[in-house]
Amino acid sequence: MQELPDDQGGIGRHKCAACAYEQGYQDGRNRIMTIDIAQVVGSLSESQAQNQRHKSPHVAYMRGYYDGILKSFS
């Protein structure tokens, strides 16, 4: 979470970045090909937990997706 950029505005405000990462990871592992990022971010729980406070859920999702895709090959 530390490497993620801050995001304090718009649709991502106070959304759970860790949840976004996990959703992206699962989607990547399953090689989901159609992604509606607005729907994904909009469906996330709100969270201001310390490690993910004000972190970008968009970037967290994409990082998780990337990691999940890589894992799907092993």
Backbone hydrogen bonds in HBPLUS format (Angstrom, degrees):
<---DONOR---> <-ACCEPTOR-->    atom                        ^
c    i                          cat <-CA-CA->   ^        H-A-AA   ^      H-
h    n   atom  resd res      DA  || num        DHA   H-A  angle D-A-AA Bond
n    s   type  num  typ     dist DA aas  dist angle  dist       angle   num
A0004-LEU N   A0001-MET O   3.15 MM   3  5.49 150.5  2.24 109.7 118.3     1
A0056-SER N   A0005-PRO O   2.94 MM  51  5.84 149.8  2.04 176.3 171.2     2
A0007-ASP N   A0054-HIS O   2.63 MM  47  5.30 154.5  1.69 140.5 146.4     3
A0013-ARG N   A0010-GLY O   3.20 MM   3  5.73 167.7  2.21 117.4 121.2     4
A0015-LYS N   A0012-GLY O   3.15 MM   3  5.44 165.1  2.17 132.1 128.9     5
A0047-SER N   A0014-HIS O   2.72 MM  33  5.55 155.0  1.78 142.9 151.7     6
A0016-CYS N   A0045-SER O   2.90 MM  29  5.68 145.8  2.02 173.6 165.8     7
A0020-ALA N   A0016-CYS O   3.01 MM   4  6.31 149.8  2.10 143.7 152.5     8
A0021-TYR N   A0017-ALA O   2.91 MM   4  6.19 156.5  1.97 148.8 154.4     9
A0022-GLU N   A0018-ALA O   3.04 MM   4  6.28 164.6  2.06 146.4 150.1    10
A0023-GLN N   A0019-CYS O   2.93 MM   4  6.15 159.7  1.97 149.6 155.0    11
A0024-GLY N   A0020-ALA O   2.92 MM   4  6.09 163.3  1.94 150.6 155.5    12
A0025-TYR N   A0021-TYR O   2.79 MM   4  6.02 156.9  1.84 153.3 160.5    13
A0026-GLN N   A0022-GLU O   2.98 MM   4  6.21 165.4  2.01 150.4 153.4    14
A0027-ASP N   A0023-GLN O   2.93 MM   4  6.14 162.0  1.96 150.3 155.8    15
A0028-GLY N   A0024-GLY O   2.80 MM   4  5.96 154.8  1.87 149.4 156.6    16
A0029-ARG N   A0025-TYR O   2.86 MM   4  6.12 165.3  1.88 154.6 158.4    17
A0030-ASN N   A0026-GLN O   3.00 MM   4  6.15 148.4  2.10 143.9 152.4    18
A0032-ILE N   A0027-ASP O   2.90 MM   5  5.22 170.5  1.91 153.3 155.2    19
A0031-ARG N   A0028-GLY O   2.90 MM   3  4.70 153.1  1.97 100.3 108.7    20
A0039-GLN N   A0036-ASP O   2.96 MM   3  5.34 120.5  2.32 107.1 121.6    21
A0040-VAL N   A0036-ASP O   2.93 MM   4  6.27 160.2  1.97 154.7 161.3    22
A0041-VAL N   A0037-ILE O   2.90 MM   4  6.00 178.0  1.90 153.3 153.8    23
A0042-GLY N   A0038-ALA O   2.89 MM   4  5.80 153.5  1.96 137.3 146.0    24
A0043-SER N   A0039-GLN O   3.01 MM   4  6.05 134.9  2.22 141.3 150.9    25
A0043-SER N   A0040-VAL O   3.21 MM   3  5.37 135.6  2.42  98.6 110.2    26
A0044-LEU N   A0041-VAL O   3.22 MM   3  5.38 159.3  2.27 106.5 112.8    27
A0052-GLN N   A0049-ALA O   3.11 MM   3  5.72 133.5  2.33 119.0 130.8    28
A0053-ARG N   A0049-ALA O   2.82 MM   4  5.45 110.6  2.31 153.8 170.0    29
A0053-ARG N   A0050-GLN O   3.24 MM   3  5.13 160.4  2.28 103.4 109.3    30
A0055-LYS N   A0052-GLN O   3.07 MM   3  5.32 158.3  2.12 135.1 129.3    31
A0060-ALA N   A0056-SER O   3.05 MM   4  6.18 156.8  2.11 141.4 148.8    32
A0061-TYR N   A0057-PRO O   2.90 MM   4  5.96 157.6  1.95 140.9 146.0    33
A0062-MET N   A0058-HIS O   3.11 MM   4  6.38 168.3  2.13 148.7 151.6    34
A0063-ARG N   A0059-VAL O   2.81 MM   4  5.97 156.9  1.86 152.6 159.2    35
A0064-GLY N   A0060-ALA O   2.93 MM   4  6.09 160.4  1.97 147.2 152.7    36
A0065-TYR N   A0061-TYR O   2.78 MM   4  6.05 155.3  1.84 152.4 160.3    37
A0066-TYR N   A0062-MET O   2.94 MM   4  6.10 164.1  1.96 147.3 151.0    38
A0067-ASP N   A0063-ARG O   2.96 MM   4  6.21 166.0  1.98 151.3 155.0    39
A0068-GLY N   A0064-GLY O   2.81 MM   4  5.97 153.8  1.88 148.0 155.9    40
A0069-ILE N   A0065-TYR O   2.86 MM   4  6.10 158.0  1.90 154.2 159.6    41
A0070-LEU N   A0066-TYR O   3.04 MM   4  6.32 168.3  2.06 153.5 156.3    42
A0071-LYS N   A0067-ASP O   2.99 MM   4  6.21 158.0  2.04 144.4 150.7    43
A0072-SER N   A0068-GLY O   2.94 MM   4  6.14 138.9  2.11 142.8 153.9    44
A0072-SER N   A0069-ILE O   3.06 MM   3  5.08 125.7  2.37  96.2 110.7    45
A0073-PHE N   A0070-LEU O   3.22 MM   3  5.73 159.8  2.26 111.6 117.5    46
A0074-SER N   A0071-LYS O   3.03 MM   3  5.47 164.4  2.06 114.7 119.8    47
